[in-house]
Amino acid sequence: MGKAAGFTLGELAVALRATLDGDPSRVVTGVAPLDTAGPHEISFLIDRRYAAAAKASRAGAFLVPPDAAGLPAPTLRAEAPQLALIELLTLFHPAAAVPAGVHPSAAVARGARVDASASVGPFAVIEDGAAVGARVRVHALAYVGAGAEVGEDCVLHPRVVLYPGVRLGRRVVVQAGAVIGADGFGYTHDGTAHRKIPQVGSVRIEDDVEIGANTTIDRATLGETLIRRGTKIDNLVQIGHNVEVGEDSILVAQVGVSGSSRLGRGVVLAGQVGVADHVTLGDGVVSGAQAGIAADVAAGEKVLGTPARPVAQARRVWVAEGRLPELVRRLRAAERRLQRLEGQLGIAAPEPRGEDAEE
């Protein structure tokens, strides 16, 4: 059945490789969240924290893990429900077919190479020497600079900017407004003014990378800034010049990685993490949100806070910080008792100095 008519639960069970508890002929016409789903829609329970909401839902069916129970409608039980949810959403919301060809308003330089199967949208610009591969989609107002390379099946959303010489592998998705290959931030003061260090390197993005909206990845001073295969970068991330990000890493919104840092394979940086320049993060490092990482972190370590510390230590510091007002009051009371005791014993109190004198 097509999307307009919906799918039977039996069809979905086959497509999702799921076990159906319920009527296979029942039809659902869409996917919706637990709180808004109606009798003709399928919803999902992936996170057990929402079990109560699922039991109260009006959904006509549920996609669930194998051990979910007590739901008020038929269930599709999947061994990997999150992966099944991807398939479910894709079934109901398939990608629109894009006709090949160059829009009449696009500007494609005579020396550019655009594969016949690619799609170039309105007012896009492709400069001399650029290469756009098979089945690439260049959306409206995107810019591909001179000598840039865009591998097969890439998608450049509106207003993406690829500076000259940037290279994208295959199946790279760049969301709207991202800028790849702008100058790295490098200056030297000559005694009078800040002198710009020429940024003459490039950026290379390997296969299957996704880059979020309004993210910026700077070109190298020399050599290349490198984002390795399978990495996913959220919106509003800043990656400095000569940075290397390892395979299958995750960089969440508002992360900033300073120049010449090295991130290993499978690194996870939660929102607003800042990494100082020339720092190395080993394979599998995980950093909690808003951490400030100013020194190398060993492979497999989990860190929190500013300055970033191992998770257990950071939590002890947070507990101690919460007790600081009480500890200060107790310390001052102890000092007063000590002063009274010294006075009774005729011992002269030392002169205050440093921070004590300022108080």
Residue frames as qw, qx, qy, qz and C-alpha x, y, z in Angstrom:
[[0.000, 0.887, 0.462, 0.000, 0.00, 0.00, 0.00],
 [0.380, 0.536, -0.030, 0.753, 1.13, 3.56, -0.60],
 [0.208, -0.039, -0.467, 0.858, 1.61, 6.31, 1.92],
 [0.354, -0.193, -0.115, -0.908, -1.73, 7.97, 1.14],
 [0.759, -0.263, -0.441, -0.401, -3.71, 4.83, 2.01],
 [0.546, -0.614, 0.476, -0.314, -1.48, 3.81, 4.90],
 [0.373, 0.325, -0.869, 0.005, -0.11, 0.39, 5.78],
 [0.847, -0.378, -0.271, -0.260, -1.61, -2.65, 7.44],
 [0.517, -0.695, 0.481, -0.136, 0.06, -3.84, 10.63],
 [0.931, 0.041, 0.336, 0.134, 0.87, -7.07, 8.82],
 [0.627, 0.694, -0.022, 0.353, 2.76, -5.15, 6.14],
 [0.106, -0.873, 0.353, -0.319, 4.60, -3.16, 8.78],
 [0.811, -0.437, 0.387, -0.038, 5.54, -6.29, 10.70],
 [0.886, 0.280, 0.202, 0.308, 7.21, -7.68, 7.59],
 [0.394, 0.813, -0.084, 0.419, 8.92, -4.40, 6.67],
 [0.237, -0.807, 0.384, -0.381, 10.21, -3.80, 10.21],
 [0.587, 0.158, -0.775, 0.173, 11.05, -7.45, 10.92],
 [0.280, -0.277, 0.519, -0.759, 8.84, -7.19, 14.00],
 [0.134, -0.252, -0.956, 0.063, 6.50, -9.55, 15.83],
 [0.340, -0.316, -0.182, -0.867, 2.87, -8.42, 15.72],
 [0.014, -0.300, -0.861, 0.410, 0.49, -8.83, 18.64],
 [0.331, 0.488, 0.266, -0.763, -2.85, -7.87, 17.14],
 [0.684, 0.570, 0.431, -0.147, -4.94, -7.78, 13.97],
 [0.496, -0.165, 0.478, 0.706, -2.68, -7.85, 10.86],
 [0.253, 0.587, 0.592, 0.491, -5.42, -6.27, 8.71],
 [0.179, -0.873, -0.300, 0.339, -5.66, -3.12, 10.82],
 [0.515, 0.590, 0.147, 0.604, -4.57, -0.03, 8.85],
 [0.353, -0.727, -0.141, 0.572, -2.55, 2.90, 10.20],
 [0.477, 0.798, 0.247, 0.272, -2.15, 6.05, 8.14],
 [0.198, 0.829, -0.262, 0.452, 0.65, 7.87, 9.94],
 [0.664, -0.131, -0.506, 0.535, 3.18, 8.03, 12.77],
 [0.195, -0.801, -0.030, -0.565, 2.61, 10.36, 15.74],
 [0.090, 0.358, -0.690, 0.622, 3.92, 11.01, 19.28],
 [0.214, -0.277, -0.905, 0.242, 2.24, 9.26, 22.20],
 [0.046, 0.421, 0.492, -0.760, 0.37, 12.33, 23.40],
 [0.376, 0.432, -0.106, -0.813, -1.17, 13.27, 20.03],
 [0.098, 0.082, -0.912, -0.390, -1.59, 9.95, 18.22],
 [0.668, 0.060, 0.130, -0.731, -5.12, 8.94, 17.27],
 [0.817, 0.008, 0.537, -0.211, -6.78, 5.58, 16.53],
 [0.829, 0.551, 0.095, 0.032, -5.54, 5.54, 12.93],
 [0.276, 0.819, -0.461, 0.200, -1.89, 6.29, 13.76],
 [0.892, -0.130, -0.325, 0.287, 1.00, 4.25, 15.10],
 [0.189, -0.906, 0.303, -0.228, 3.16, 5.58, 17.95],
 [0.740, 0.280, -0.532, 0.300, 6.25, 4.21, 19.64],
 [0.639, -0.747, 0.151, -0.104, 7.63, 3.41, 23.07],
 [0.701, 0.470, -0.410, 0.346, 11.43, 3.39, 22.86],
 [0.128, 0.382, -0.572, 0.714, 12.27, 4.93, 26.24],
 [0.432, -0.393, -0.808, 0.079, 10.67, 3.14, 29.19],
 [0.089, -0.198, -0.392, 0.894, 10.35, 6.45, 31.05],
 [0.384, 0.082, -0.176, -0.903, 7.31, 7.09, 28.85],
 [0.131, -0.162, -0.976, -0.069, 5.51, 3.84, 29.68],
 [0.119, 0.503, 0.639, -0.570, 2.73, 5.66, 31.56],
 [0.293, 0.503, -0.153, -0.798, 2.17, 8.01, 28.61],
 [0.231, 0.133, -0.846, -0.461, 1.97, 5.00, 26.28],
 [0.034, -0.318, -0.930, 0.182, -0.68, 3.33, 28.41],
 [0.171, 0.625, 0.422, -0.633, -2.73, 6.54, 28.29],
 [0.036, 0.317, -0.496, -0.807, -2.22, 7.06, 24.54],
 [0.689, 0.428, 0.319, -0.491, -5.06, 6.83, 21.99],
 [0.155, 0.509, -0.708, -0.465, -2.72, 5.41, 19.32],
 [0.884, 0.171, -0.092, -0.425, -4.05, 2.64, 17.13],
 [0.958, 0.070, -0.174, 0.218, -0.81, 0.64, 17.42],
 [0.348, -0.873, 0.335, 0.066, 2.64, 0.82, 19.03],
 [0.734, 0.451, -0.438, 0.257, 6.21, 0.03, 18.02],
 [0.599, -0.720, 0.261, -0.234, 7.88, -1.34, 21.17],
 [0.053, 0.514, -0.851, 0.090, 10.78, -3.40, 22.55],
 [0.514, -0.044, -0.835, -0.191, 10.15, -7.13, 22.99],
 [0.307, -0.235, -0.805, 0.449, 9.34, -6.91, 26.71],
 [0.234, -0.095, 0.093, -0.963, 6.82, -4.03, 26.64],
 [0.169, -0.367, -0.915, -0.004, 3.46, -4.95, 28.17],
 [0.048, -0.591, -0.612, 0.523, 0.09, -3.54, 29.18],
 [0.024, 0.195, -0.255, -0.947, -0.49, -1.29, 26.18],
 [0.495, 0.393, 0.507, -0.586, -4.04, -0.53, 25.01],
 [0.675, 0.616, -0.115, -0.391, -3.58, -1.37, 21.30],
 [0.963, 0.207, 0.023, 0.172, -1.76, -3.85, 19.03],
 [0.338, -0.809, 0.399, 0.267, 2.03, -3.88, 19.29],
 [0.796, 0.533, -0.249, 0.144, 4.88, -4.41, 16.86],
 [0.689, -0.662, 0.257, 0.147, 7.76, -5.86, 18.90],
 [0.655, 0.680, -0.267, 0.192, 11.22, -5.21, 17.45],
 [0.844, -0.243, -0.173, 0.446, 14.56, -6.42, 18.78],
 [0.394, -0.116, 0.009, 0.912, 16.11, -3.06, 17.85],
 [0.137, 0.790, 0.583, -0.132, 13.18, -0.62, 18.18],
 [0.067, -0.770, 0.101, 0.626, 15.20, 2.52, 17.48],
 [0.139, -0.226, 0.725, 0.635, 16.38, 1.10, 14.16],
 [0.155, 0.478, 0.850, 0.160, 12.85, -0.07, 13.42],
 [0.060, 0.815, 0.342, -0.464, 11.61, 3.47, 14.08],
 [0.074, -0.514, 0.447, 0.728, 13.97, 4.76, 11.39],
 [0.089, 0.114, 0.877, 0.458, 12.45, 2.30, 8.92],
 [0.077, 0.657, 0.729, -0.178, 8.92, 3.18, 10.03],
 [0.031, 0.775, 0.077, -0.626, 9.43, 6.92, 9.54],
 [0.076, -0.347, 0.639, 0.682, 11.05, 6.29, 6.17],
 [0.153, 0.348, 0.898, 0.223, 8.07, 4.23, 5.03],
 [0.066, 0.804, 0.558, -0.195, 5.61, 7.02, 5.84],
 [0.055, 0.941, -0.074, -0.325, 7.89, 9.87, 4.76],
 [0.816, 0.143, 0.318, 0.461, 9.94, 8.68, 1.77],
 [0.248, -0.481, 0.221, 0.811, 12.43, 11.08, 0.24],
 [0.543, 0.730, 0.178, -0.376, 11.00, 13.04, -2.65],
 [0.763, 0.252, 0.376, 0.461, 12.35, 12.18, -6.08],
 [0.084, -0.796, 0.134, 0.585, 14.62, 14.91, -7.45],
 [0.765, 0.619, 0.160, 0.082, 14.88, 15.38, -11.21],
 [0.667, -0.202, 0.225, 0.681, 18.39, 15.60, -12.59],
 [0.380, 0.691, 0.309, 0.532, 19.56, 18.75, -14.31],
 [0.336, -0.150, -0.188, 0.911, 20.67, 22.33, -13.76],
 [0.107, 0.806, 0.507, -0.286, 18.08, 25.00, -13.03],
 [0.470, 0.699, 0.227, 0.489, 18.14, 27.83, -15.60],
 [0.156, -0.953, 0.067, -0.249, 18.97, 30.41, -12.92],
 [0.809, -0.473, 0.176, 0.302, 21.98, 28.48, -11.58],
 [0.275, 0.881, -0.377, -0.075, 25.45, 29.71, -12.51],
 [0.917, -0.166, 0.301, 0.204, 27.75, 26.86, -13.52],
 [0.062, -0.769, 0.456, 0.444, 31.20, 27.83, -14.74],
 [0.737, 0.518, -0.343, -0.266, 32.32, 26.55, -18.11],
 [0.378, 0.470, -0.778, 0.176, 35.20, 24.64, -16.50],
 [0.531, -0.247, 0.622, -0.520, 33.07, 22.97, -13.81],
 [0.336, 0.051, -0.900, -0.272, 32.17, 19.28, -14.09],
 [0.565, -0.042, 0.431, -0.702, 28.60, 18.39, -13.06],
 [0.176, 0.036, 0.974, 0.135, 27.47, 14.79, -13.49],
 [0.310, -0.181, -0.542, -0.760, 24.40, 14.40, -15.68],
 [0.493, -0.449, -0.743, -0.058, 22.51, 12.70, -12.83],
 [0.266, -0.236, -0.458, 0.815, 23.11, 15.59, -10.39],
 [0.038, -0.828, -0.518, -0.213, 20.50, 18.22, -9.54],
 [0.339, -0.047, -0.154, 0.927, 21.51, 21.88, -9.24],
 [0.017, -0.736, -0.651, 0.185, 18.84, 24.17, -7.83],
 [0.186, 0.904, 0.238, 0.302, 17.85, 27.80, -8.41],
 [0.029, -0.944, 0.212, -0.252, 20.58, 30.43, -8.03],
 [0.852, -0.391, 0.215, 0.273, 23.20, 27.90, -6.99],
 [0.284, 0.872, -0.389, -0.083, 26.76, 28.73, -8.04],
 [0.926, -0.144, 0.248, 0.246, 29.41, 26.22, -9.10],
 [0.003, 0.889, -0.328, -0.319, 32.78, 27.75, -9.85],
 [0.621, 0.621, -0.468, -0.103, 35.49, 26.86, -12.34],
 [0.323, 0.419, -0.824, 0.204, 37.23, 23.53, -11.76],
 [0.542, -0.186, 0.590, -0.568, 34.67, 22.26, -9.27],
 [0.338, 0.053, -0.892, -0.294, 33.49, 18.66, -9.60],
 [0.614, -0.078, 0.365, -0.695, 29.96, 17.54, -8.65],
 [0.071, -0.167, 0.975, 0.125, 29.46, 13.79, -8.63],
 [0.323, -0.237, -0.799, -0.448, 26.65, 11.42, -9.51],
 [0.435, -0.597, -0.659, -0.142, 23.24, 11.96, -7.92],
 [0.283, -0.173, -0.372, 0.867, 24.42, 14.95, -5.92],
 [0.033, -0.827, -0.518, -0.214, 21.75, 17.46, -4.96],
 [0.301, -0.029, -0.148, 0.942, 22.83, 21.10, -4.76],
 [0.000, -0.751, -0.641, 0.161, 19.92, 23.07, -3.35],
 [0.188, 0.889, 0.221, 0.353, 19.00, 26.69, -4.07],
 [0.099, -0.949, 0.184, -0.238, 21.59, 29.36, -3.31],
 [0.849, -0.397, 0.212, 0.276, 24.33, 26.90, -2.42],
 [0.266, 0.886, -0.370, -0.079, 27.90, 27.78, -3.43],
 [0.938, -0.094, 0.195, 0.269, 30.60, 25.36, -4.58],
 [0.091, -0.888, 0.288, 0.346, 33.95, 27.12, -4.87],
 [0.561, 0.671, -0.464, -0.141, 36.66, 26.73, -7.47],
 [0.372, 0.417, -0.818, 0.138, 38.30, 23.33, -7.43],
 [0.537, -0.219, 0.604, -0.547, 35.96, 21.94, -4.77],
 [0.345, 0.065, -0.893, -0.281, 34.93, 18.28, -5.04],
 [0.635, -0.099, 0.358, -0.678, 31.52, 16.89, -4.07],
 [0.066, -0.155, 0.978, 0.122, 31.31, 13.10, -4.05],
 [0.362, -0.224, -0.734, -0.529, 28.41, 11.00, -5.26],
 [0.466, -0.556, -0.679, -0.111, 25.06, 11.12, -3.43],
 [0.259, -0.176, -0.395, 0.864, 25.98, 14.21, -1.37],
 [0.054, -0.814, -0.534, -0.219, 23.32, 16.76, -0.45],
 [0.268, -0.014, -0.179, 0.947, 24.08, 20.46, -0.07],
 [0.022, -0.745, -0.651, 0.143, 21.09, 22.22, 1.45],
 [0.211, 0.890, 0.211, 0.343, 20.24, 25.89, 0.77],
 [0.080, -0.949, 0.209, -0.223, 22.93, 28.49, 1.40],
 [0.871, -0.323, 0.187, 0.320, 25.69, 25.97, 2.06],
 [0.266, 0.901, -0.337, -0.057, 29.11, 27.41, 1.21],
 [0.914, -0.114, 0.178, 0.347, 32.01, 25.22, 0.13],
 [0.054, -0.881, 0.305, 0.358, 35.12, 27.36, -0.19],
 [0.626, 0.625, -0.446, -0.136, 37.63, 26.65, -2.98],
 [0.333, 0.459, -0.808, 0.158, 39.45, 23.36, -2.74],
 [0.574, -0.218, 0.593, -0.521, 37.15, 21.73, -0.17],
 [0.396, 0.147, -0.853, -0.307, 36.67, 17.99, -0.74],
 [0.696, -0.125, 0.385, -0.594, 33.56, 16.03, 0.25],
 [0.151, -0.130, 0.972, 0.124, 33.43, 12.24, 0.09],
 [0.318, -0.247, -0.757, -0.514, 30.34, 10.21, -0.73],
 [0.461, -0.584, -0.654, -0.139, 26.92, 10.55, 0.90],
 [0.270, -0.151, -0.384, 0.870, 27.86, 13.66, 2.86],
 [0.095, -0.792, -0.550, -0.247, 24.88, 15.74, 3.98],
 [0.282, -0.028, -0.218, 0.934, 25.45, 19.43, 4.72],
 [0.028, -0.741, -0.654, 0.151, 22.51, 21.25, 6.28],
 [0.218, 0.867, 0.258, 0.365, 21.47, 24.81, 5.45],
 [0.143, -0.967, 0.109, -0.182, 23.83, 27.67, 6.14],
 [0.824, -0.410, 0.203, 0.334, 26.92, 25.59, 6.95],
 [0.320, 0.894, -0.313, -0.030, 30.25, 27.05, 5.85],
 [0.917, -0.194, 0.230, 0.260, 33.14, 24.71, 5.08],
 [0.728, 0.261, 0.152, 0.616, 36.60, 26.00, 4.31],
 [0.030, -0.975, -0.017, -0.220, 36.55, 29.57, 5.63],
 [0.377, 0.604, -0.513, 0.480, 39.90, 30.88, 6.86],
 [0.693, -0.370, -0.514, 0.345, 41.22, 29.52, 10.13],
 [0.249, -0.954, -0.051, -0.157, 41.61, 32.06, 12.93],
 [0.812, -0.183, -0.031, 0.553, 45.35, 32.80, 13.01],
 [0.140, 0.946, -0.020, 0.291, 47.06, 36.12, 13.76],
 [0.709, -0.170, -0.229, 0.645, 50.42, 37.37, 15.00],
 [0.112, -0.976, -0.140, 0.121, 50.90, 40.76, 16.65],
 [0.691, 0.419, -0.046, 0.587, 53.77, 42.74, 15.12],
 [0.379, -0.229, -0.311, 0.841, 53.89, 45.29, 17.92],
 [0.166, 0.113, -0.060, -0.978, 51.39, 47.56, 16.26],
 [0.710, 0.126, -0.088, -0.687, 48.62, 45.43, 14.77],
 [0.744, -0.038, 0.659, -0.105, 47.41, 41.85, 14.40],
 [0.268, 0.480, -0.641, -0.535, 48.87, 40.37, 11.22],
 [0.903, 0.123, 0.143, -0.386, 46.83, 37.63, 9.54],
 [0.368, -0.339, 0.835, 0.230, 48.59, 34.30, 9.01],
 [0.527, 0.263, -0.495, -0.639, 47.66, 33.10, 5.49],
 [0.684, -0.011, 0.664, -0.303, 45.37, 30.08, 5.65],
 [0.398, 0.509, -0.564, -0.514, 46.39, 28.13, 2.56],
 [0.168, -0.066, 0.983, -0.038, 45.33, 24.58, 3.50],
 [0.478, -0.133, -0.547, -0.674, 42.01, 22.89, 2.86],
 [0.607, -0.130, 0.548, -0.561, 39.21, 20.79, 4.38],
 [0.392, 0.106, -0.850, -0.335, 38.50, 17.13, 3.65],
 [0.668, -0.106, 0.394, -0.623, 35.26, 15.45, 4.68],
 [0.027, -0.149, 0.972, 0.182, 35.18, 11.66, 4.38],
 [0.365, -0.241, -0.746, -0.502, 32.19, 9.46, 3.49],
 [0.496, -0.522, -0.686, -0.108, 28.86, 9.36, 5.36],
 [0.245, -0.180, -0.404, 0.863, 29.40, 12.52, 7.41],
 [0.054, -0.798, -0.526, -0.290, 26.50, 14.82, 8.30],
 [0.309, -0.002, -0.203, 0.929, 27.11, 18.49, 9.10],
 [0.035, -0.690, -0.671, 0.269, 24.42, 20.52, 10.87],
 [0.185, 0.867, 0.314, 0.340, 22.90, 23.88, 10.03],
 [0.045, -0.951, 0.144, -0.269, 25.12, 26.94, 10.47],
 [0.829, -0.420, 0.194, 0.316, 28.10, 24.84, 11.48],
 [0.330, 0.889, -0.316, -0.033, 31.53, 26.11, 10.43],
 [0.906, -0.180, 0.212, 0.318, 34.63, 24.07, 9.64],
 [0.044, 0.917, -0.269, -0.290, 37.75, 26.15, 8.98],
 [0.816, 0.502, -0.238, 0.157, 40.40, 25.39, 6.41],
 [0.821, -0.359, -0.039, 0.443, 43.88, 24.47, 7.62],
 [0.115, -0.878, 0.274, 0.375, 46.77, 26.91, 7.80],
 [0.272, 0.492, -0.765, -0.314, 48.77, 24.26, 5.94],
 [0.025, 0.015, 0.998, -0.050, 47.68, 20.71, 5.15],
 [0.410, -0.343, -0.577, -0.618, 44.04, 19.94, 5.88],
 [0.481, -0.144, 0.521, -0.691, 41.29, 20.01, 8.45],
 [0.354, 0.071, -0.889, -0.281, 39.91, 16.47, 8.44],
 [0.669, -0.098, 0.373, -0.636, 36.52, 15.02, 9.40],
 [0.007, 0.220, -0.959, -0.179, 36.67, 11.25, 9.16],
 [0.381, -0.157, -0.773, -0.482, 34.08, 8.75, 8.00],
 [0.454, -0.454, -0.764, -0.063, 30.71, 8.44, 9.69],
 [0.207, -0.208, -0.455, 0.841, 31.00, 11.42, 12.02],
 [0.080, -0.747, -0.585, -0.306, 27.82, 13.37, 12.79],
 [0.255, -0.053, -0.224, 0.939, 28.04, 17.07, 13.62],
 [0.009, 0.721, 0.656, -0.224, 25.08, 18.99, 15.02],
 [0.183, 0.877, 0.242, 0.372, 23.99, 22.57, 14.34],
 [0.156, -0.944, 0.133, -0.259, 26.08, 25.58, 15.37],
 [0.861, -0.351, 0.136, 0.342, 29.35, 23.71, 15.87],
 [0.232, 0.919, -0.316, -0.041, 32.71, 25.44, 15.29],
 [0.925, -0.114, 0.176, 0.317, 35.72, 23.39, 14.22],
 [0.092, -0.897, 0.268, 0.340, 39.00, 25.26, 13.97],
 [0.570, 0.687, -0.432, -0.130, 41.87, 24.98, 11.53],
 [0.359, 0.451, -0.809, 0.116, 43.94, 21.79, 11.32],
 [0.625, -0.210, 0.564, -0.496, 41.56, 19.87, 13.58],
 [0.383, 0.111, -0.869, -0.294, 41.14, 16.13, 12.99],
 [0.677, -0.135, 0.365, -0.625, 37.90, 14.43, 14.08],
 [0.138, -0.216, 0.961, 0.101, 38.00, 10.64, 14.16],
 [0.334, -0.150, -0.787, -0.496, 35.56, 8.15, 12.66],
 [0.471, -0.492, -0.711, -0.176, 32.02, 7.82, 13.98],
 [0.217, -0.146, -0.475, 0.840, 32.30, 10.72, 16.43],
 [0.114, -0.773, -0.591, -0.199, 29.33, 12.78, 17.64],
 [0.236, -0.032, -0.199, 0.951, 29.58, 16.54, 18.19],
 [0.042, -0.717, -0.692, 0.071, 26.41, 18.06, 19.64],
 [0.145, 0.883, 0.267, 0.358, 25.15, 21.64, 19.27],
 [0.127, -0.959, 0.139, -0.210, 27.43, 24.58, 20.09],
 [0.858, -0.298, 0.146, 0.392, 30.57, 22.50, 20.54],
 [0.273, 0.925, -0.262, -0.017, 33.76, 24.41, 19.80],
 [0.912, -0.140, 0.152, 0.354, 37.02, 22.65, 18.90],
 [0.040, -0.919, 0.247, 0.304, 40.08, 24.89, 18.73],
 [0.580, 0.696, -0.402, -0.130, 42.86, 24.66, 16.18],
 [0.387, 0.499, -0.767, 0.111, 45.15, 21.64, 15.80],
 [0.590, -0.254, 0.623, -0.448, 43.23, 19.46, 18.25],
 [0.363, 0.167, -0.871, -0.286, 42.88, 15.73, 17.58],
 [0.714, -0.112, 0.358, -0.592, 39.71, 13.80, 18.39],
 [0.161, -0.212, 0.955, 0.131, 39.93, 10.02, 18.25],
 [0.343, -0.165, -0.783, -0.491, 37.44, 7.51, 16.96],
 [0.463, -0.512, -0.717, -0.100, 33.98, 7.43, 18.53],
 [0.183, -0.077, -0.404, 0.893, 34.40, 10.59, 20.60],
 [0.156, -0.731, -0.619, -0.242, 31.16, 12.11, 21.96],
 [0.178, -0.018, -0.254, 0.951, 31.03, 15.79, 22.92],
 [0.017, -0.697, -0.707, 0.117, 27.70, 16.89, 24.40],
 [0.164, 0.878, 0.302, 0.333, 26.26, 20.38, 23.93],
 [0.080, -0.964, 0.119, -0.222, 28.48, 23.44, 24.43],
 [0.844, -0.348, 0.130, 0.387, 31.67, 21.52, 25.14],
 [0.253, 0.931, -0.261, -0.026, 34.79, 23.60, 24.49],
 [0.921, -0.078, 0.099, 0.369, 38.11, 22.00, 23.50],
 [0.170, -0.872, 0.254, 0.382, 41.28, 24.10, 23.74],
 [0.600, 0.701, -0.362, -0.133, 43.89, 24.18, 20.98],
 [0.383, 0.508, -0.762, 0.121, 46.44, 21.38, 20.49],
 [0.584, -0.249, 0.620, -0.462, 44.47, 19.00, 22.74],
 [0.389, 0.147, -0.858, -0.302, 44.21, 15.26, 22.02],
 [0.718, -0.127, 0.370, -0.575, 41.13, 13.25, 22.97],
 [0.136, -0.233, 0.951, 0.148, 41.63, 9.49, 22.77],
 [0.373, -0.154, -0.772, -0.491, 39.28, 7.00, 21.17],
 [0.466, -0.472, -0.745, -0.071, 35.89, 6.73, 22.87],
 [0.147, -0.097, -0.421, 0.890, 36.18, 9.82, 25.06],
 [0.169, -0.701, -0.628, -0.294, 32.78, 11.06, 26.25],
 [0.171, 0.019, -0.298, 0.939, 32.32, 14.60, 27.58],
 [0.014, -0.675, -0.698, 0.238, 29.23, 15.89, 29.35],
 [0.194, 0.845, 0.333, 0.370, 27.58, 19.17, 28.39],
 [0.085, -0.968, 0.068, -0.228, 29.40, 22.49, 28.91],
 [0.828, -0.380, 0.100, 0.400, 32.70, 20.86, 29.82],
 [0.214, 0.929, -0.298, -0.054, 35.87, 22.86, 29.25],
 [0.954, -0.057, 0.129, 0.263, 38.65, 20.56, 28.05],
 [0.078, 0.951, -0.295, -0.044, 42.06, 22.21, 28.31],
 [0.214, -0.565, 0.794, 0.069, 44.32, 19.15, 28.47],
 [0.432, 0.184, -0.819, -0.329, 44.63, 15.75, 26.81],
 [0.750, -0.165, 0.370, -0.523, 42.08, 13.08, 27.79],
 [0.172, -0.282, 0.933, 0.141, 42.99, 9.40, 27.66],
 [0.430, -0.039, -0.726, -0.535, 41.06, 6.91, 25.54],
 [0.474, -0.365, -0.799, -0.060, 37.79, 5.73, 27.06],
 [0.176, -0.192, -0.523, 0.812, 37.66, 8.45, 29.73],
 [0.115, -0.750, -0.568, -0.318, 34.38, 10.17, 30.64],
 [0.322, -0.065, -0.271, 0.905, 34.69, 13.78, 31.79],
 [0.113, -0.839, -0.514, -0.139, 32.51, 16.58, 33.13],
 [0.366, -0.852, -0.176, 0.331, 32.85, 20.18, 34.23],
 [0.451, 0.760, -0.101, 0.458, 35.25, 23.08, 33.76],
 [0.236, 0.521, -0.750, -0.331, 38.06, 22.30, 33.96],
 [0.863, 0.030, -0.359, -0.354, 37.05, 18.87, 32.73],
 [0.262, -0.446, 0.804, -0.292, 37.61, 16.11, 35.27],
 [0.237, -0.071, -0.959, -0.135, 36.77, 12.39, 35.37],
 [0.460, -0.499, -0.455, -0.577, 33.06, 11.96, 36.07],
 [0.674, -0.494, -0.515, 0.192, 33.39, 10.60, 39.61],
 [0.443, -0.184, -0.222, 0.849, 35.79, 13.37, 40.64],
 [0.068, -0.298, -0.244, -0.920, 33.67, 16.07, 39.00],
 [0.540, -0.563, -0.509, -0.363, 30.60, 14.92, 40.92],
 [0.624, -0.439, -0.425, 0.487, 32.50, 15.01, 44.22],
 [0.257, 0.013, -0.017, 0.966, 33.60, 18.56, 43.41],
 [0.281, -0.448, -0.397, -0.750, 29.99, 19.57, 42.67],
 [0.631, -0.576, -0.520, 0.009, 28.84, 18.14, 46.01],
 [0.545, -0.304, -0.267, 0.734, 31.63, 20.00, 47.81],
 [0.085, 0.234, 0.178, 0.952, 30.77, 23.25, 46.00],
 [0.435, -0.582, -0.489, -0.483, 27.19, 22.97, 47.23],
 [0.676, -0.580, -0.389, 0.236, 28.47, 22.81, 50.81],
 [0.484, 0.288, -0.147, 0.813, 30.88, 25.76, 50.51],
 [0.234, -0.660, -0.014, -0.714, 28.62, 28.40, 52.15],
 [0.817, -0.542, -0.128, -0.145, 28.10, 26.12, 55.15],
 [0.847, -0.050, -0.164, 0.504, 31.82, 25.29, 55.34],
 [0.266, 0.506, -0.101, 0.814, 32.77, 28.99, 55.21],
 [0.496, -0.684, -0.026, -0.534, 30.38, 29.75, 58.08],
 [0.910, -0.386, -0.120, 0.092, 31.81, 26.91, 60.15],
 [0.705, 0.203, -0.148, 0.663, 35.39, 27.99, 59.40],
 [0.025, 0.614, -0.087, 0.784, 34.72, 31.58, 60.45],
 [0.707, -0.621, -0.052, -0.335, 33.01, 30.42, 63.65],
 [0.915, -0.172, -0.141, 0.337, 36.04, 28.21, 64.40],
 [0.467, 0.423, -0.133, 0.765, 38.38, 31.16, 63.79],
 [0.300, -0.696, 0.052, -0.651, 36.42, 33.31, 66.23],
 [0.869, -0.485, -0.073, -0.073, 36.54, 30.58, 68.88],
 [0.821, 0.085, -0.140, 0.547, 40.28, 30.22, 68.32],
 [0.189, 0.595, -0.113, 0.773, 40.80, 33.98, 68.69],
 [0.572, -0.682, 0.025, -0.455, 38.88, 33.99, 71.98],
 [0.941, -0.279, -0.084, 0.171, 40.92, 31.04, 73.25],
 [0.647, 0.309, -0.138, 0.683, 44.18, 32.70, 72.24],
 [0.114, -0.704, 0.085, -0.696, 43.08, 35.88, 74.02],
 [0.782, -0.580, -0.013, -0.227, 42.36, 33.93, 77.20],
 [0.918, -0.156, -0.001, 0.365, 45.79, 32.29, 76.97],
 [0.214, -0.863, 0.182, 0.420, 47.56, 35.56, 76.16],
 [0.602, 0.013, 0.574, 0.554, 48.72, 34.43, 72.73],
 [0.170, 0.573, -0.132, -0.791, 48.97, 37.24, 70.19],
 [0.738, 0.505, 0.441, -0.084, 46.97, 36.60, 67.04],
 [0.525, -0.037, 0.450, 0.722, 49.01, 36.73, 63.81],
 [0.192, 0.501, -0.084, -0.840, 48.62, 39.73, 61.54],
 [0.727, 0.491, 0.460, -0.141, 46.15, 39.04, 58.69],
 [0.108, -0.498, 0.561, 0.653, 47.71, 38.83, 55.27],
 [0.040, 0.066, 0.853, 0.516, 46.67, 38.12, 51.70],
 [0.318, -0.443, -0.630, -0.553, 42.97, 37.44, 51.26],
 [0.453, -0.565, -0.612, 0.319, 42.43, 37.51, 55.07],
 [0.237, -0.308, -0.123, 0.913, 43.72, 41.10, 55.18],
 [0.129, -0.177, -0.460, -0.861, 41.35, 42.15, 52.41],
 [0.412, -0.548, -0.702, -0.193, 38.38, 40.79, 54.35]]
